[in-house]
């Protein structure tokens, strides 16, 4: 299972980060930047203090619950992959991530390698890659609430399944749970004073 992907430029700046697991604690923007800068510094120091001449630095950091894998390109860009310790074929996955980066970021004439990555195609192909290796934990995608004839099909919210039309008001006591998906009728009837 893949938890997160980070891309760090050669100067140690975070240019891309994406979390693929709902169970992770969300970091602030500053914490993501500190994480990237710290890893960049530790990576540089370990390449200097390694007893093996010509060492490239940290390639993997392992804990009981996750592993951080690092792939550094010849240009100094680092790809960090946070994954489950039992995740198979990490080297193959890292190469595929680099291929996506090459195809949708490096070959993009409007993308500067030192600037944050803002490519929808890169996001889409990276998501496909993560799904293909079994790395996506939960995906919450609901249809637009303005279409009153569609339903939210089997979206898991707090381990409960709902298949409710958007134009239907839900009675929490009838469902046995107060953790209902927020629909416009639910919010309006909750007394939040939305004037609906």
N, C-alpha and C positions, 0 to 999 in steps of 0.2 A: 504494500500500500504506500503510495506516495503522499506525503503530507504537505510539502511546500517545495517551491523552486525559487531560487534567487539568482540573479545575474549581477556580478560586480565588475565594474570597468577596471582598467589597469591602474587607475589612480586610487582605487579603493571605494569609489562611490557606487551606491546601489542604483542600478538602472532598471531593474525589474524585480518584482516579487509577486508571488501568487500562492495563496494557501488553498489546498484542495481538500481539507478535512474540516468538518464543522466542529470537531472536538477540540481543536487547538484554541488556546487563549489568544485573543486578538491583541497584537502589539500596536502601539501608537506609531506614527510616522517617524518620530525621533528614535524610537526603539529599533525600528527596522534599519535606520541609518547607522546607529551605534553597532548593531549586529554585523552589518556589512563591513564597517570600518575596523571593528575588532578582529573579525575573521581575516581580513586583508593583512592586518599587522601581524597576527599570529602566524599566518601562512608565510609571510616574508621572513620572520624570525626563525621559524623552523627550517626553512631552506638554508639559512646561514649556519645554524648550530648542528645540523645533521652530521653524523659521523661518516656518512656516505658522500663522497665528493660529487658535486653536480646534482644534488637532490632538488626536487621541484617543490618541496614543502608538503604540507598536510594533504593527503589524498582521502583519508577517511577518519572521522571522529565517531567513536562508538560508545553508546550508553546501553542500559538495559532495555529502554523503551524505544529508542530511535537511533539512526545512523545519519551522519552528515557526510555526504560524498562530495568531493571537489574535483572538477575537471578544469584544468587551466589550458587555454589555447596558447599558441605561439605569440599572439599579440598581447597576452597578459590578462585577457578577459577570463573571469572565473565563473563557473556554473556550479551552484550549490544545490544539491538535491537532498532534502530531508525525507527519509523513508523508514519504513518498518525494518527492524533487523533481519527479518526473514524474507524481504523482498528479493526475488530472484532477478538475475540478468541486469544488474545496475549498469555495468559498462555499456551494454547495448542500448539501454535507455538513455544514458548520458550522450552517446553518439547521436541518437535520434533527436534529442533536444538541441544539440549543436547544429544538426542539419536544418531543423526548423528555424533556428536563429540565423543561419547562413542564408536560407532561402527568403525569409520574410523581413529580416532586419539589415543584414550586411549588404544584400543586393538592392535594398531600397535606397534610391538616391536622395531621399528626403530624411533619412535616418542617420544622425551623427552617432558614432559608436560611444561617445562619452556622455550622451544625453539619455534621459529616461526613454524607455521603449513604449511607444504608443501605437501599436499596430494591431488592429482587430484580427487580421489574418493570422498573425503570430499567436494571438490568444486562442483563436479557434483551433488551429492545428496543434497547439500544445495541449489543449483540453482533449482533443481526440487521442493524442498520444498517451496522455495520463489514463484515459478511460480504457484504452487498448491493453495497457499493462496492469489493469485492475487497481488503479490507484485512486479512484474517485470514491469518496465515502458517501456523501449525500449531495444531491443537487435539488435545490428548491427553485423551480421555475413555474410560476403561476401565470395563466392567461390574463390578459388585460381585464380589469374588473368592469369596464364600461360596456362590454358585450353581455347583455343580460340573458342570452340564450345558451352560453357556454357554461361548462362546469369545470371545477378544479378536479382533475382526475387523479385519485390516489396519491395525493401529496402527503408525505409523512411530516407531521408536526407534533413534537413531543411524544413520539411512538403511537400516535392515534391516526387512523385512516379516515379521511373525509372525502366524500363525493357529493358535494352540495352545490346546487345552482347558486350563482351570485345574487340573484334577485330573491332568494329565500332567506327569511330570518330564522336564526337557529336559537332554540331554547336550550341554554346550558344544562338545565336540570334533566332534560330529556336525553341528552347525550351522555350524561354521567361524568362530564368533565368541564371545567371552566377554561381549559386551554384550547379555545376554538380559534380557527383562522379568522383574521380580521376582515370582515366583509363590510360594505357600506351600511347595510341594515343593522348589523351588530353594533357598529360604532355609533350610529344614530340613536339606537335604542338604549345605549349605555349611559346616556345623560351627559355626554361630553360637551353639549351645547354647540353642535356644529350647525344648527339651524337647518337641518335636512328634514 
